[in-house]
Amino acid sequence: MTTDFIADYLDEVRWIADHLDRQRIQQLVDLLADVRASGGRLFIIGVGGSAGNASHAVNDFRKLAGFEAYAPTDNVSELTARINDEGWDTCLANWLTASRLHSRDALCVLSVGGGDVERGVSVSLVRAIDLARAVGARVCGIVGRDGGYTAQAADVCLIVPPLRPSTITAHAESFQAVIWHLVVCHPLLKIAETKWEQLEK
């Protein structure tokens, strides 16, 4: 039974990799290259495991792709103060307001469901997207399932296609990492070598 699960899981990984929308990935690269060229900043948001991914992605976009990039969830003191005083639903949007999010910037959403106000899921992401749209910032996302609000509102949204409900979250969050690493390594964005690649030369 255990070996069957392992085989099935890895088969799903292969299937998802084969069915990712290559054209949409290129659109994501092009959007980010345009934002960087115009002097815009990149704000990456996510909650739960996607918040951890946002932090890692910020490191890569800053170090490898030369972006001025931030993840609101890295600032634990401010974020929890806003949650405590203003509420969870608006904490990310208010953080972005304090950062003077503007039209040259981009907001990148990492999420499994993409946000859904009606079902009360990841409403903080929805409010952040609404703010970005209001100020004219570009919005992109890497999400799972049908993408929720992010897929509806983003300029470019890549959906990680699921095969079965029991592994949606695992694959969505895993492929966020696959995709952002692909993006920062893309010739249009990468400006710095990683350490091990330098040592191999």
C-alpha positions in Angstrom: 0.0 0.0 0.0 2.8 2.4 1.0 4.8 1.7 -2.2 1.6 2.2 -4.3 1.1 5.7 -2.7 4.7 6.6 -3.4 4.4 5.5 -7.1 1.1 7.3 -7.5 2.3 10.5 -6.0 5.4 10.6 -8.2 3.3 9.7 -11.2 1.2 12.8 -10.4 4.3 14.9 -10.2 5.3 13.9 -13.7 1.7 14.4 -15.0 1.5 17.9 -13.5 4.9 18.9 -14.9 3.8 17.7 -18.4 0.5 19.6 -18.2 1.8 23.0 -16.9 0.8 25.8 -19.3 4.2 26.7 -20.9 2.8 29.8 -22.6 1.4 31.1 -19.3 4.8 30.6 -17.7 6.4 32.7 -20.4 3.8 35.3 -19.9 4.7 35.3 -16.2 8.4 35.8 -17.1 7.5 38.6 -19.5 5.4 40.4 -16.9 8.1 40.3 -14.3 10.8 41.3 -16.7 8.7 44.3 -17.7 8.1 45.3 -14.0 11.8 45.1 -13.2 12.7 47.1 -16.3 10.3 49.8 -15.3 11.9 50.0 -11.8 8.9 48.4 -10.0 9.1 46.3 -6.9 7.8 42.8 -6.4 5.6 41.9 -3.4 5.0 38.2 -2.9 2.1 37.1 -0.7 0.9 33.8 0.6 -0.5 32.2 3.8 0.4 29.0 5.5 2.9 26.9 3.5 2.7 29.5 0.7 4.0 32.2 3.2 7.1 30.1 3.6 7.4 29.8 -0.1 7.0 33.6 -0.5 9.9 34.2 1.8 12.1 31.8 -0.1 11.0 33.3 -3.4 11.8 36.8 -2.3 15.4 35.7 -1.6 15.7 34.2 -5.1 14.2 37.2 -6.9 16.4 39.6 -5.0 19.7 37.7 -5.2 19.4 36.0 -8.6 17.1 38.3 -10.6 18.0 41.7 -9.1 14.5 42.6 -8.0 13.6 44.8 -5.1 11.3 42.2 -3.6 9.4 41.8 -0.3 7.1 39.3 1.5 4.8 40.9 4.1 4.8 37.7 6.1 8.5 38.1 6.8 7.7 41.1 9.0 6.2 39.2 11.9 5.9 42.1 14.3 4.0 44.4 11.9 1.9 41.7 10.4 0.7 40.3 13.8 0.1 43.8 15.1 -2.1 44.5 12.1 -3.9 41.2 12.6 -4.5 42.0 16.3 -5.6 45.6 15.8 -7.2 45.7 12.3 -8.1 42.1 11.6 -6.8 39.2 9.5 -8.7 40.0 6.3 -7.1 43.4 5.8 -3.6 42.7 7.2 -1.8 42.2 3.9 -3.6 45.0 2.1 -2.8 47.4 4.9 0.9 46.3 4.9 1.0 47.0 1.2 -0.6 50.4 1.7 2.1 51.3 4.2 4.6 50.2 1.6 3.1 52.6 -0.9 2.2 50.0 -3.5 2.0 51.8 -6.8 1.4 51.2 -10.5 5.0 50.2 -11.4 4.9 47.4 -8.8 3.8 43.8 -9.1 1.9 41.6 -6.6 2.6 37.9 -6.9 0.1 35.5 -5.1 1.2 32.1 -4.0 -1.9 30.1 -2.9 -3.6 26.7 -3.1 -7.1 28.1 -3.6 -6.4 31.6 -4.7 -8.8 33.2 -2.2 -12.6 33.1 -1.9 -14.6 35.7 -0.1 -17.9 33.8 -0.2 -16.4 30.7 1.4 -14.2 32.8 3.8 -11.0 31.3 2.5 -7.8 33.4 2.3 -9.8 36.7 2.2 -6.5 38.5 3.1 -5.2 37.6 -0.4 -8.4 38.9 -2.0 -8.1 42.3 -0.3 -4.5 42.6 -1.3 -5.4 41.8 -4.9 -8.2 44.4 -4.8 -5.7 47.0 -3.5 -3.2 46.2 -6.3 -5.8 46.5 -9.0 -7.0 49.8 -7.5 -3.6 51.4 -7.7 -2.8 49.9 -11.1 -0.1 47.4 -10.0 0.3 44.2 -12.0 -1.0 41.0 -10.4 0.3 37.5 -11.1 -0.2 34.2 -9.3 0.8 30.6 -9.0 -2.2 28.7 -7.6 -3.8 25.3 -7.4 -7.3 24.0 -8.3 -9.3 26.5 -10.3 -7.4 29.4 -8.9 -10.2 31.1 -7.0 -10.1 34.9 -7.0 -6.5 35.1 -8.0 -7.2 33.4 -11.4 -10.1 35.8 -12.0 -8.4 39.0 -11.1 -4.7 38.5 -12.1 -3.0 39.7 -15.2 -1.3 36.3 -15.4 -2.2 33.3 -13.3 -0.6 29.9 -13.6 -2.8 27.1 -12.3 -1.1 23.9 -11.0 -3.5 21.2 -12.4 -4.7 18.7 -9.8 -5.3 15.0 -10.4 -7.1 14.1 -7.1 -8.4 16.1 -4.2 -6.2 14.4 -1.5 -3.0 15.9 -2.9 -4.1 19.3 -4.2 -2.3 21.3 -1.4 0.9 19.2 -1.6 1.3 19.6 -5.3 0.2 23.2 -5.5 2.8 24.3 -2.9 5.5 22.1 -4.3 5.0 23.4 -7.8 5.1 27.0 -6.6 8.7 26.3 -5.9 9.4 24.5 -9.2 7.8 27.4 -11.1 9.5 30.4 -9.3 12.9 28.6 -9.6 12.2 28.2 -13.3 11.3 31.9 -13.5 14.3 33.3 -11.7 16.6 31.0 -13.8 15.0 32.2 -17.1 17.5 34.1 -19.3 15.2 37.1 -19.3 15.4 37.5 -15.5 18.5 35.8 -14.2 21.4 38.2 -13.6 23.5 36.3 -11.0 25.0 32.8 -10.8 24.2 30.5 -7.9 27.1 29.3 -5.8 27.2 25.6 -6.9 26.9 26.5 -10.6 29.9 28.7 -10.2 31.9 25.9 -8.5 31.1 23.5 -11.3 32.7 25.7 -14.0 
